[in-house]
Amino acid sequence: MVHIYIHIGSHKTGSTTIQHSLQENTEMGVREGWRYIKPPKCIKDLMVMDTYNSSIVDRLKKSLKKNIKKHSDVDHYVMSSECLMGDPNNGYKNSAITAKILREATQEYNVSIVTYLRRQDDFVESMYTQNIHQGRTFDFDTFLNVFKPESALNYMRILNDFQLEFGKKQLIIKSYHIASQTGLINDFAGIIGSRLLSGSIKQRKNPSYSKSAIEIARICNPHLNNKEQWKMRKVLQDVMAKEKGEVFSFFSPSLREQFMDKYEISNQEVADCYFNGNLADLFPLEIGSQQKVITSGVTNEQVANLILSLLNQKDKKGVFSYFYDFLIGNRKVDN
């Protein structure tokens, strides 16, 4: 019987890295008996779906059949998309729907569901940064309100939704934090039984913002079109990227403790069910305890106004280009 490993995320747990590695090495994987299946476009609709939709089932089923028929040289397949877990921006409240649709589309196969979990406070901070990258303008407190319901980001509830459809034995639950320390690709390779899948770490192609850059982008975003946001993002990633090992927090210590209190019971239930009761094997007990204070001689508003001014110029004399080159060290200030 055909076996499919379906990696469902969650978001902000290195899913893109896993997908790139699988895609680049799938021909090598054939020699080991597995092949990567690129997910169909319809799963993006599935991610935000709040009601059952049989047409998505049919489209996903047809896509899988087509891929397996076309590449029948192996009996193990791997599909990866964080869209399959549900909508991260509301705490995966629609996970029961995504699990049901995914199961109905894969009934004729032996399926293993793979997911990596990131501690809820760490997840929310990372998702907030991504939203600012994508042009959003809300502050962190506003974003945090989305996750106030008790069910939001309750991993035990989410896993129960998938367990109901696939069975507990078919769920492979991993800690993102532990896997990151030991090598995410190597960890995933162990799941699918690959000895050849490379665990090498490539240079970051899409570096994250520093905390100051996040605030600058948030202030500027509502005043810029998509092209201008892209230009600003490139500048900020080049000159104000988050440094390796840099730690900062959007949570105050008291707010973090309050936020995590509501997950105390459910996180322990996940640990009991999938990690032999050891919560430390699921999540680190301390996150964000060492906040790096970033100071500047100018305010974020002043820097934001400078960037806005430069981006809004027609740039007939290459002012933006000059400023950009100066920031990344390719040009010196004239005397």
KAJOPE-V527288 format. One record per pair of residues at least 24 apart in sequence whose ideal C-beta (glycine too) atoms are under 10 Angstrom apart, sorted by sequence separation. I is the first residue (numbers start at 1). J is the second residue. If there is no record, write none. Layout:
BEGIN
i=I j=J
i=I j=J
END
This chain:
BEGIN
i=39 j=63
i=40 j=64
i=60 j=84
i=123 j=147
i=209 j=233
i=212 j=236
i=213 j=237
i=216 j=240
i=38 j=63
i=39 j=64
i=37 j=63
i=40 j=66
i=121 j=147
i=127 j=153
i=210 j=236
i=213 j=239
i=214 j=240
i=37 j=64
i=40 j=67
i=79 j=106
i=120 j=147
i=206 j=233
i=209 j=236
i=210 j=237
i=213 j=240
i=260 j=287
i=39 j=67
i=85 j=113
i=124 j=152
i=209 j=237
i=212 j=240
i=213 j=241
i=214 j=242
i=5 j=34
i=37 j=66
i=38 j=67
i=84 j=113
i=91 j=120
i=124 j=153
i=207 j=236
i=208 j=237
i=210 j=239
i=211 j=240
i=213 j=242
i=3 j=33
i=4 j=34
i=37 j=67
i=85 j=115
i=123 j=153
i=207 j=237
i=210 j=240
i=3 j=34
i=5 j=36
i=6 j=37
i=36 j=67
i=37 j=68
i=84 j=115
i=206 j=237
i=207 j=238
i=209 j=240
i=210 j=241
i=211 j=242
i=256 j=287
i=5 j=37
i=7 j=39
i=35 j=67
i=77 j=109
i=79 j=111
i=91 j=123
i=120 j=152
i=121 j=153
i=123 j=155
i=205 j=237
i=209 j=241
i=210 j=242
i=256 j=288
i=4 j=37
i=6 j=39
i=35 j=68
i=37 j=70
i=82 j=115
i=91 j=124
i=120 j=153
i=204 j=237
i=207 j=240
i=208 j=241
i=209 j=242
i=210 j=243
i=256 j=289
i=37 j=71
i=47 j=81
i=76 j=110
i=77 j=111
i=78 j=112
i=80 j=114
i=82 j=116
i=119 j=153
i=120 j=154
i=207 j=241
i=208 j=242
i=214 j=248
i=8 j=43
i=35 j=70
i=36 j=71
i=46 j=81
i=47 j=82
i=48 j=83
i=75 j=110
i=79 j=114
i=88 j=123
i=118 j=153
i=120 j=155
i=206 j=241
i=207 j=242
i=208 j=243
i=211 j=246
i=253 j=288
i=11 j=47
i=35 j=71
i=43 j=79
i=47 j=83
i=50 j=86
i=76 j=112
i=78 j=114
i=88 j=124
i=91 j=127
i=117 j=153
i=119 j=155
i=207 j=243
i=210 j=246
i=211 j=247
i=212 j=248
i=214 j=250
i=251 j=287
i=252 j=288
i=253 j=289
i=35 j=72
i=44 j=81
i=46 j=83
i=47 j=84
i=49 j=86
i=50 j=87
i=118 j=155
i=204 j=241
i=207 j=244
i=211 j=248
i=251 j=288
i=9 j=47
i=35 j=73
i=43 j=81
i=45 j=83
i=46 j=84
i=47 j=85
i=48 j=86
i=49 j=87
i=88 j=126
i=89 j=127
i=117 j=155
i=204 j=242
i=208 j=246
i=210 j=248
i=211 j=249
i=249 j=287
i=250 j=288
i=253 j=291
i=35 j=74
i=40 j=79
i=43 j=82
i=44 j=83
i=46 j=85
i=47 j=86
i=48 j=87
i=88 j=127
i=211 j=250
i=249 j=288
i=252 j=291
i=33 j=73
i=34 j=74
i=35 j=75
i=37 j=77
i=39 j=79
i=43 j=83
i=46 j=86
i=47 j=87
i=48 j=88
i=50 j=90
i=61 j=101
i=65 j=105
i=68 j=108
i=115 j=155
i=204 j=244
i=247 j=287
i=248 j=288
i=249 j=289
i=251 j=291
i=30 j=71
i=33 j=74
i=34 j=75
i=35 j=76
i=36 j=77
i=37 j=78
i=38 j=79
i=39 j=80
i=40 j=81
i=42 j=83
i=43 j=84
i=46 j=87
i=47 j=88
i=48 j=89
i=56 j=97
i=60 j=101
i=64 j=105
i=68 j=109
i=89 j=130
i=117 j=158
i=247 j=288
i=249 j=290
i=250 j=291
i=32 j=74
i=33 j=75
i=34 j=76
i=35 j=77
i=36 j=78
i=37 j=79
i=38 j=80
i=39 j=81
i=41 j=83
i=47 j=89
i=48 j=90
i=56 j=98
i=60 j=102
i=63 j=105
i=64 j=106
i=88 j=130
i=89 j=131
i=117 j=159
i=247 j=289
i=248 j=290
i=249 j=291
i=30 j=73
i=31 j=74
i=33 j=76
i=34 j=77
i=35 j=78
i=36 j=79
i=37 j=80
i=38 j=81
i=50 j=93
i=51 j=94
i=57 j=100
i=61 j=104
i=62 j=105
i=65 j=108
i=88 j=131
i=115 j=158
i=247 j=290
i=248 j=291
i=249 j=292
i=30 j=74
i=32 j=76
i=34 j=78
i=36 j=80
i=39 j=83
i=50 j=94
i=52 j=96
i=53 j=97
i=57 j=101
i=60 j=104
i=61 j=105
i=64 j=108
i=65 j=109
i=115 j=159
i=247 j=291
i=248 j=292
i=26 j=71
i=29 j=74
i=39 j=84
i=47 j=92
i=49 j=94
i=52 j=97
i=56 j=101
i=57 j=102
i=60 j=105
i=61 j=106
i=64 j=109
i=247 j=292
i=248 j=293
i=48 j=94
i=51 j=97
i=56 j=102
i=57 j=103
i=58 j=104
i=59 j=105
i=60 j=106
i=61 j=107
i=113 j=159
i=246 j=292
i=248 j=294
i=29 j=76
i=47 j=94
i=50 j=97
i=54 j=101
i=57 j=104
i=58 j=105
i=61 j=108
i=89 j=136
i=115 j=162
i=245 j=292
i=26 j=74
i=29 j=77
i=46 j=94
i=49 j=97
i=52 j=100
i=53 j=101
i=56 j=104
i=57 j=105
i=246 j=294
i=29 j=78
i=49 j=98
i=52 j=101
i=56 j=105
i=57 j=106
i=113 j=162
i=243 j=292
i=48 j=98
i=54 j=104
i=57 j=107
i=113 j=163
i=242 j=292
i=26 j=77
i=46 j=97
i=47 j=98
i=26 j=78
i=46 j=98
i=49 j=101
i=52 j=104
i=113 j=165
i=93 j=146
i=113 j=166
i=123 j=176
i=89 j=143
i=111 j=165
i=112 j=166
i=113 j=167
i=122 j=176
i=240 j=294
i=43 j=98
i=46 j=101
i=91 j=146
i=111 j=166
i=122 j=177
i=22 j=78
i=46 j=102
i=90 j=146
i=91 j=147
i=93 j=149
i=95 j=151
i=111 j=167
i=114 j=170
i=115 j=171
i=116 j=172
i=117 j=173
i=119 j=175
i=22 j=79
i=23 j=80
i=89 j=146
i=90 j=147
i=91 j=148
i=112 j=169
i=113 j=170
i=114 j=171
i=115 j=172
i=116 j=173
i=117 j=174
i=118 j=175
i=119 j=176
i=6 j=64
i=22 j=80
i=43 j=101
i=88 j=146
i=89 j=147
i=91 j=149
i=93 j=151
i=107 j=165
i=112 j=170
i=113 j=171
i=114 j=172
i=115 j=173
i=116 j=174
i=117 j=175
i=118 j=176
i=119 j=177
i=19 j=78
i=21 j=80
i=42 j=101
i=43 j=102
i=46 j=105
i=90 j=149
i=91 j=150
i=92 j=151
i=93 j=152
i=95 j=154
i=99 j=158
i=103 j=162
i=106 j=165
i=111 j=170
i=112 j=171
i=113 j=172
i=114 j=173
i=115 j=174
i=116 j=175
i=117 j=176
i=118 j=177
i=4 j=64
i=18 j=78
i=19 j=79
i=20 j=80
i=91 j=151
i=92 j=152
i=93 j=153
i=95 j=155
i=98 j=158
i=99 j=159
i=102 j=162
i=106 j=166
i=110 j=170
i=112 j=172
i=113 j=173
i=114 j=174
i=116 j=176
i=117 j=177
i=19 j=80
i=90 j=151
i=91 j=152
i=92 j=153
i=93 j=154
i=96 j=157
i=99 j=160
i=100 j=161
i=103 j=164
i=104 j=165
i=115 j=176
i=116 j=177
i=2 j=64
i=18 j=80
i=19 j=81
i=90 j=152
i=91 j=153
i=92 j=154
i=95 j=157
i=96 j=158
i=99 j=161
i=100 j=162
i=103 j=165
i=116 j=178
i=117 j=179
i=118 j=180
i=19 j=82
i=42 j=105
i=89 j=152
i=90 j=153
i=91 j=154
i=92 j=155
i=95 j=158
i=98 j=161
i=99 j=162
i=102 j=165
i=103 j=166
i=116 j=179
i=240 j=303
i=4 j=68
i=16 j=80
i=18 j=82
i=91 j=155
i=93 j=157
i=95 j=159
i=96 j=160
i=97 j=161
i=98 j=162
i=99 j=163
i=100 j=164
i=101 j=165
i=102 j=166
i=103 j=167
i=116 j=180
i=15 j=80
i=40 j=105
i=88 j=153
i=92 j=157
i=93 j=158
i=95 j=160
i=96 j=161
i=99 j=164
i=100 j=165
i=2 j=68
i=15 j=81
i=16 j=82
i=91 j=157
i=92 j=158
i=95 j=161
i=96 j=162
i=99 j=165
i=15 j=82
i=91 j=158
i=94 j=161
i=95 j=162
i=98 j=165
i=99 j=166
i=103 j=170
i=236 j=303
i=14 j=82
i=15 j=83
i=96 j=164
i=116 j=184
i=13 j=82
i=92 j=161
i=96 j=165
i=2 j=72
i=12 j=82
i=15 j=85
i=3 j=74
i=5 j=76
i=6 j=77
i=7 j=78
i=8 j=79
i=9 j=80
i=11 j=82
i=116 j=187
i=236 j=307
i=2 j=74
i=3 j=75
i=4 j=76
i=5 j=77
i=6 j=78
i=7 j=79
i=8 j=80
i=9 j=81
i=10 j=82
i=11 j=83
i=13 j=85
i=86 j=158
i=116 j=188
i=232 j=304
i=235 j=307
i=2 j=75
i=3 j=76
i=4 j=77
i=5 j=78
i=6 j=79
i=7 j=80
i=8 j=81
i=9 j=82
i=85 j=158
i=133 j=206
i=1 j=75
i=2 j=76
i=3 j=77
i=4 j=78
i=5 j=79
i=6 j=80
i=7 j=81
i=8 j=82
i=9 j=83
i=10 j=84
i=11 j=85
i=114 j=188
i=140 j=214
i=2 j=77
i=3 j=78
i=4 j=79
i=5 j=80
i=6 j=81
i=7 j=82
i=8 j=83
i=9 j=84
i=10 j=85
i=11 j=86
i=86 j=161
i=133 j=208
i=140 j=215
i=232 j=307
i=235 j=310
i=8 j=84
i=9 j=85
i=10 j=86
i=11 j=87
i=12 j=88
i=85 j=161
i=133 j=209
i=139 j=215
i=231 j=307
i=232 j=308
i=235 j=311
i=7 j=84
i=8 j=85
i=9 j=86
i=11 j=88
i=85 j=162
i=114 j=191
i=132 j=209
i=6 j=84
i=7 j=85
i=8 j=86
i=10 j=88
i=11 j=89
i=84 j=162
i=114 j=192
i=130 j=208
i=140 j=218
i=232 j=310
i=9 j=88
i=112 j=191
i=129 j=208
i=130 j=209
i=139 j=218
i=215 j=294
i=228 j=307
i=231 j=310
i=232 j=311
i=112 j=192
i=129 j=209
i=133 j=213
i=137 j=217
i=138 j=218
i=211 j=291
i=220 j=300
i=228 j=308
i=231 j=311
i=11 j=92
i=132 j=213
i=133 j=214
i=136 j=217
i=137 j=218
i=211 j=292
i=213 j=294
i=219 j=300
i=223 j=304
i=10 j=92
i=126 j=208
i=129 j=211
i=132 j=214
i=135 j=217
i=136 j=218
i=137 j=219
i=210 j=292
i=211 j=293
i=212 j=294
i=218 j=300
i=219 j=301
i=223 j=305
i=229 j=311
i=9 j=92
i=131 j=214
i=132 j=215
i=134 j=217
i=135 j=218
i=137 j=220
i=138 j=221
i=211 j=294
i=212 j=295
i=217 j=300
i=220 j=303
i=221 j=304
i=224 j=307
i=228 j=311
i=129 j=213
i=132 j=216
i=133 j=217
i=137 j=221
i=210 j=294
i=212 j=296
i=215 j=299
i=216 j=300
i=219 j=303
i=220 j=304
i=223 j=307
i=224 j=308
i=227 j=311
i=228 j=312
i=10 j=95
i=129 j=214
i=132 j=217
i=135 j=220
i=136 j=221
i=137 j=222
i=215 j=300
i=216 j=301
i=219 j=304
i=220 j=305
i=223 j=308
i=235 j=320
i=239 j=324
i=128 j=214
i=132 j=218
i=135 j=221
i=136 j=222
i=137 j=223
i=214 j=300
i=215 j=301
i=216 j=302
i=218 j=304
i=219 j=305
i=225 j=311
i=238 j=324
i=8 j=95
i=131 j=218
i=134 j=221
i=135 j=222
i=213 j=300
i=216 j=303
i=217 j=304
i=220 j=307
i=224 j=311
i=239 j=326
i=240 j=327
i=129 j=217
i=133 j=221
i=212 j=300
i=215 j=303
i=216 j=304
i=219 j=307
i=220 j=308
i=223 j=311
i=224 j=312
i=235 j=323
i=239 j=327
i=132 j=221
i=135 j=224
i=211 j=300
i=215 j=304
i=216 j=305
i=219 j=308
i=223 j=312
i=231 j=320
i=235 j=324
i=238 j=327
i=239 j=328
i=8 j=98
i=128 j=218
i=131 j=221
i=135 j=225
i=213 j=303
i=216 j=306
i=217 j=307
i=234 j=324
i=238 j=328
i=239 j=329
i=8 j=99
i=135 j=226
i=212 j=303
i=216 j=307
i=220 j=311
i=236 j=327
i=238 j=329
i=216 j=308
i=228 j=320
i=235 j=327
i=231 j=324
i=235 j=328
i=8 j=102
i=135 j=229
i=234 j=328
i=134 j=229
i=135 j=230
i=175 j=270
i=6 j=102
i=18 j=114
i=133 j=229
i=175 j=271
i=135 j=232
i=173 j=270
i=178 j=275
i=18 j=116
i=135 j=233
i=134 j=233
i=175 j=274
i=6 j=106
i=15 j=115
i=133 j=233
i=173 j=273
i=174 j=274
i=175 j=275
i=15 j=116
i=132 j=233
i=173 j=274
i=174 j=275
i=4 j=106
i=13 j=115
i=14 j=116
i=171 j=273
i=172 j=274
i=173 j=275
i=178 j=280
i=6 j=109
i=13 j=116
i=133 j=236
i=171 j=274
i=177 j=280
i=178 j=281
i=181 j=284
i=2 j=106
i=12 j=116
i=13 j=117
i=14 j=118
i=133 j=237
i=177 j=281
i=178 j=282
i=4 j=109
i=5 j=110
i=6 j=111
i=7 j=112
i=8 j=113
i=9 j=114
i=10 j=115
i=11 j=116
i=13 j=118
i=168 j=273
i=175 j=280
i=177 j=282
i=178 j=283
i=2 j=108
i=3 j=109
i=4 j=110
i=5 j=111
i=6 j=112
i=7 j=113
i=8 j=114
i=9 j=115
i=10 j=116
i=12 j=118
i=144 j=250
i=153 j=259
i=168 j=274
i=175 j=281
i=176 j=282
i=177 j=283
i=178 j=284
i=1 j=108
i=2 j=109
i=3 j=110
i=4 j=111
i=5 j=112
i=6 j=113
i=7 j=114
i=8 j=115
i=9 j=116
i=10 j=117
i=11 j=118
i=143 j=250
i=144 j=251
i=156 j=263
i=159 j=266
i=175 j=282
i=176 j=283
i=177 j=284
i=1 j=109
i=2 j=110
i=3 j=111
i=4 j=112
i=5 j=113
i=6 j=114
i=7 j=115
i=8 j=116
i=9 j=117
i=10 j=118
i=80 j=188
i=154 j=262
i=155 j=263
i=158 j=266
i=174 j=282
i=175 j=283
i=1 j=110
i=2 j=111
i=3 j=112
i=4 j=113
i=5 j=114
i=6 j=115
i=7 j=116
i=9 j=118
i=140 j=249
i=141 j=250
i=153 j=262
i=154 j=263
i=156 j=265
i=157 j=266
i=160 j=269
i=173 j=282
i=175 j=284
i=12 j=122
i=13 j=123
i=78 j=188
i=140 j=250
i=152 j=262
i=153 j=263
i=156 j=266
i=159 j=269
i=160 j=270
i=163 j=273
i=177 j=287
i=12 j=123
i=139 j=250
i=140 j=251
i=144 j=255
i=148 j=259
i=152 j=263
i=154 j=265
i=155 j=266
i=156 j=267
i=159 j=270
i=11 j=123
i=12 j=124
i=147 j=259
i=150 j=262
i=154 j=266
i=155 j=267
i=156 j=268
i=157 j=269
i=158 j=270
i=10 j=123
i=12 j=125
i=13 j=126
i=78 j=191
i=129 j=242
i=149 j=262
i=150 j=263
i=153 j=266
i=154 j=267
i=156 j=269
i=160 j=273
i=12 j=126
i=78 j=192
i=141 j=255
i=148 j=262
i=155 j=269
i=156 j=270
i=159 j=273
i=11 j=126
i=12 j=127
i=77 j=192
i=140 j=255
i=144 j=259
i=147 j=262
i=151 j=266
i=154 j=269
i=155 j=270
i=156 j=271
i=159 j=274
i=11 j=127
i=76 j=192
i=78 j=194
i=150 j=266
i=154 j=270
i=156 j=272
i=10 j=127
i=12 j=129
i=76 j=193
i=156 j=273
i=12 j=130
i=76 j=194
i=156 j=274
i=11 j=130
i=78 j=197
i=155 j=274
i=129 j=250
i=128 j=250
i=125 j=248
i=125 j=249
i=125 j=250
i=124 j=250
i=125 j=251
i=122 j=249
i=124 j=251
i=155 j=282
i=121 j=249
i=155 j=283
i=121 j=250
i=122 j=251
i=121 j=251
i=125 j=256
i=124 j=256
i=121 j=255
i=122 j=256
i=121 j=256
i=124 j=259
i=121 j=257
i=121 j=259
i=120 j=259
i=121 j=260
i=120 j=260
i=119 j=260
i=120 j=262
i=121 j=263
i=10 j=153
i=120 j=263
i=119 j=263
i=10 j=155
i=120 j=266
i=120 j=267
i=10 j=158
i=119 j=267
i=8 j=158
i=117 j=267
i=117 j=270
i=8 j=162
i=6 j=162
i=36 j=192
i=32 j=189
i=117 j=274
i=34 j=192
i=33 j=192
i=34 j=193
i=6 j=166
i=25 j=185
i=29 j=189
i=32 j=192
i=33 j=193
i=34 j=194
i=13 j=174
i=15 j=176
i=18 j=179
i=32 j=193
i=33 j=194
i=122 j=283
i=13 j=175
i=14 j=176
i=32 j=194
i=121 j=283
i=122 j=284
i=125 j=287
i=8 j=171
i=13 j=176
i=21 j=184
i=22 j=185
i=29 j=192
i=31 j=194
i=32 j=195
i=34 j=197
i=119 j=282
i=120 j=283
i=125 j=288
i=6 j=170
i=12 j=176
i=13 j=177
i=21 j=185
i=25 j=189
i=32 j=196
i=119 j=283
i=7 j=172
i=14 j=179
i=20 j=185
i=29 j=194
i=31 j=196
i=32 j=197
i=117 j=282
i=118 j=283
i=119 j=284
i=122 j=287
i=6 j=172
i=10 j=176
i=13 j=179
i=14 j=180
i=18 j=184
i=22 j=188
i=28 j=194
i=117 j=283
i=119 j=285
i=121 j=287
i=122 j=288
i=5 j=172
i=7 j=174
i=9 j=176
i=13 j=180
i=17 j=184
i=18 j=185
i=21 j=188
i=22 j=189
i=29 j=196
i=120 j=287
i=121 j=288
i=17 j=185
i=21 j=189
i=28 j=196
i=29 j=197
i=119 j=287
i=15 j=184
i=18 j=187
i=25 j=194
i=28 j=197
i=118 j=287
i=119 j=288
i=14 j=184
i=18 j=188
i=22 j=192
i=28 j=198
i=13 j=184
i=14 j=185
i=17 j=188
i=18 j=189
i=25 j=196
i=26 j=197
i=22 j=194
i=25 j=197
i=14 j=187
i=15 j=188
i=24 j=197
i=25 j=198
i=14 j=188
i=24 j=198
i=22 j=197
i=21 j=197
i=21 j=198
i=21 j=199
i=18 j=197
i=21 j=200
i=7 j=188
i=21 j=202
i=20 j=202
i=5 j=188
i=7 j=191
i=17 j=201
i=7 j=192
i=17 j=202
i=20 j=205
i=5 j=191
i=5 j=192
i=17 j=204
i=5 j=193
i=3 j=192
i=16 j=205
i=16 j=206
END
